[in-house]
Amino acid sequence: MKANSMAELAELIRQKQWTLCSCESCTGGLFSSRLTEVPGVSAFFKGGVVTYWTEVKTNVVHVDPAIIEAEGVVSEATAKAMAEQCAELMHCDMAVAFTGNAGPDVMENKPAGMICTAIHVPGQTWTFTDLLNGTRHEVREQIVERVTERSLTILRQIW
């Protein structure tokens, strides 16, 4: 991961005086871990929820089970619901969400390396699907970097 990406994201969120949270499945809290390596994030980072099991997505974060039933756990619709519900649950301005198959096997007929993510800010949510190559560790690292970079782009555009 680029050392400055998380620090830059932290600075932009701090300048905007927003709060941030994460809802992570396939990353297992890696985004939160990387973010909390940056000094001072306690000023705006409320926390993260690791929703590795589907029932945690539905029972804790309140993702509508109908979305998962219709689209699957690994889907942009699920990532969107995770981000929006987490933002509501934690009363945050911005939320990021990750759901996917880090590998090594096919899951829900979705290939290893297929990761769906969402970035939510007030009034808008962006979703993405990436097909990444590498080990589980490499896929997780890559998607955290991509979401960090995408978050920076979004914050700069709406600033």
C-alpha positions as CSV (number, residue, x, y, z in Angstrom):
1,M,0.0,0.0,0.0
2,K,1.2,3.5,-0.8
3,A,2.2,4.9,2.6
4,N,0.8,8.3,1.8
5,S,-2.7,7.2,0.6
6,M,-4.2,6.5,4.0
7,A,-2.6,9.6,5.5
8,E,-4.0,11.7,2.7
9,L,-7.4,10.2,3.1
10,A,-7.3,10.9,6.8
11,E,-6.3,14.5,6.2
12,L,-9.1,15.1,3.7
13,I,-11.7,13.6,6.0
14,R,-10.4,15.7,8.9
15,Q,-10.5,18.9,6.8
16,K,-14.0,18.2,5.8
17,Q,-14.9,17.5,9.5
18,W,-16.6,14.3,8.6
19,T,-16.7,10.9,10.3
20,L,-15.9,7.6,8.7
21,C,-16.7,3.9,9.3
22,S,-16.1,0.7,7.5
23,C,-18.0,-2.5,6.9
24,E,-15.7,-5.3,5.8
25,S,-16.2,-8.9,4.8
26,C,-13.4,-10.3,2.6
27,T,-10.9,-7.8,3.9
28,G,-11.4,-8.9,7.5
29,G,-10.8,-5.4,8.9
30,L,-7.7,-4.7,6.8
31,F,-9.0,-1.2,5.8
32,S,-9.6,-0.3,9.4
33,S,-6.2,-1.7,10.4
34,R,-4.4,0.3,7.8
35,L,-6.3,3.5,8.6
36,T,-5.6,3.2,12.3
37,E,-1.9,3.1,11.6
38,V,-2.2,6.9,10.8
39,P,-1.9,9.0,14.0
40,G,-4.9,11.1,14.9
41,V,-7.6,9.1,13.1
42,S,-9.6,8.8,16.4
43,A,-10.8,12.3,15.7
44,F,-13.0,11.0,12.9
45,F,-12.9,7.2,12.5
46,K,-15.8,5.8,14.5
47,G,-14.9,2.1,13.8
48,G,-15.5,-0.8,11.6
49,V,-17.7,-3.9,11.5
50,V,-16.2,-7.2,10.2
51,T,-19.2,-9.0,8.6
52,Y,-17.6,-12.2,7.5
53,W,-20.7,-14.2,7.9
54,T,-23.9,-13.4,6.0
55,E,-26.0,-13.4,9.2
56,V,-23.7,-10.6,10.6
57,K,-24.5,-8.5,7.5
58,T,-28.2,-9.0,8.0
59,N,-28.5,-9.2,11.8
60,V,-25.9,-6.6,12.9
61,V,-25.6,-4.2,10.0
62,H,-29.2,-4.7,8.8
63,V,-28.5,-5.5,5.2
64,D,-31.9,-6.6,3.7
65,P,-31.7,-10.4,3.3
66,A,-33.7,-10.0,0.0
67,I,-30.8,-8.1,-1.5
68,I,-28.4,-11.0,-0.7
69,E,-31.0,-13.6,-1.8
70,A,-31.5,-11.8,-5.2
71,E,-27.9,-10.6,-5.9
72,G,-25.7,-12.8,-3.7
73,V,-23.3,-11.8,-1.0
74,V,-20.6,-10.9,-3.6
75,S,-22.4,-8.2,-5.4
76,E,-22.4,-4.4,-5.8
77,A,-26.0,-4.3,-4.4
78,T,-24.8,-6.0,-1.2
79,A,-21.7,-3.7,-0.9
80,K,-23.9,-0.7,-1.4
81,A,-26.3,-1.8,1.3
82,M,-23.4,-2.6,3.6
83,A,-22.0,0.9,3.2
84,E,-25.3,2.7,3.6
85,Q,-26.5,0.6,6.6
86,C,-23.1,1.0,8.3
87,A,-23.2,4.7,7.9
88,E,-26.6,4.8,9.4
89,L,-25.8,2.5,12.2
90,M,-22.7,4.4,13.2
91,H,-24.0,7.9,12.4
92,C,-21.1,8.6,9.9
93,D,-20.8,10.9,7.0
94,M,-18.7,8.4,5.0
95,A,-18.6,4.7,4.9
96,V,-16.6,2.1,2.8
97,A,-17.7,-1.5,2.3
98,F,-16.0,-4.6,1.0
99,T,-17.5,-8.0,0.1
100,G,-16.0,-10.5,-2.2
101,N,-14.1,-13.7,-2.9
102,A,-10.4,-13.4,-2.0
103,G,-9.9,-17.0,-3.1
104,P,-8.7,-19.5,-3.7
105,D,-11.9,-21.2,-4.8
106,V,-15.1,-20.2,-6.6
107,M,-17.9,-18.9,-4.3
108,E,-21.5,-18.3,-5.4
109,N,-20.3,-19.0,-9.0
110,K,-18.0,-16.0,-8.6
111,P,-14.3,-16.3,-9.3
112,A,-11.5,-15.9,-6.8
113,G,-10.4,-12.3,-6.8
114,M,-13.9,-10.8,-7.5
115,I,-14.4,-8.1,-5.0
116,C,-17.4,-5.7,-4.8
117,T,-17.0,-2.4,-2.9
118,A,-19.0,0.7,-2.1
119,I,-18.1,4.2,-0.9
120,H,-21.0,6.2,0.7
121,V,-21.1,9.9,1.4
122,P,-24.2,11.9,2.2
123,G,-26.7,11.6,-0.7
124,Q,-24.6,9.3,-2.9
125,T,-23.1,5.8,-3.0
126,W,-20.6,4.6,-5.6
127,T,-20.1,0.9,-6.3
128,F,-17.3,-1.0,-8.0
129,T,-16.5,-4.6,-9.0
130,D,-12.9,-5.6,-9.4
131,L,-11.4,-8.9,-10.6
132,L,-8.0,-9.1,-9.0
133,N,-5.1,-11.6,-9.3
134,G,-2.9,-12.9,-6.6
135,T,-2.9,-14.7,-3.3
136,R,-5.6,-14.0,-0.7
137,H,-3.3,-11.6,1.0
138,E,-2.4,-9.8,-2.2
139,V,-6.1,-9.5,-3.3
140,R,-7.0,-8.0,0.1
141,E,-4.1,-5.5,0.0
142,Q,-5.0,-4.5,-3.6
143,I,-8.6,-3.8,-2.9
144,V,-7.9,-1.8,0.2
145,E,-5.5,0.3,-1.8
146,R,-8.1,0.7,-4.6
147,V,-10.8,1.8,-2.3
148,T,-8.5,4.2,-0.6
149,E,-7.5,5.8,-3.9
150,R,-11.2,5.9,-5.0
151,S,-12.2,7.5,-1.8
152,L,-9.5,10.2,-2.3
153,T,-10.8,10.8,-5.9
154,I,-14.4,11.1,-4.6
155,L,-13.5,13.5,-1.8
156,R,-11.6,15.7,-4.2
157,Q,-14.5,15.8,-6.6
158,I,-17.1,16.7,-4.0
159,W,-15.0,19.1,-2.1
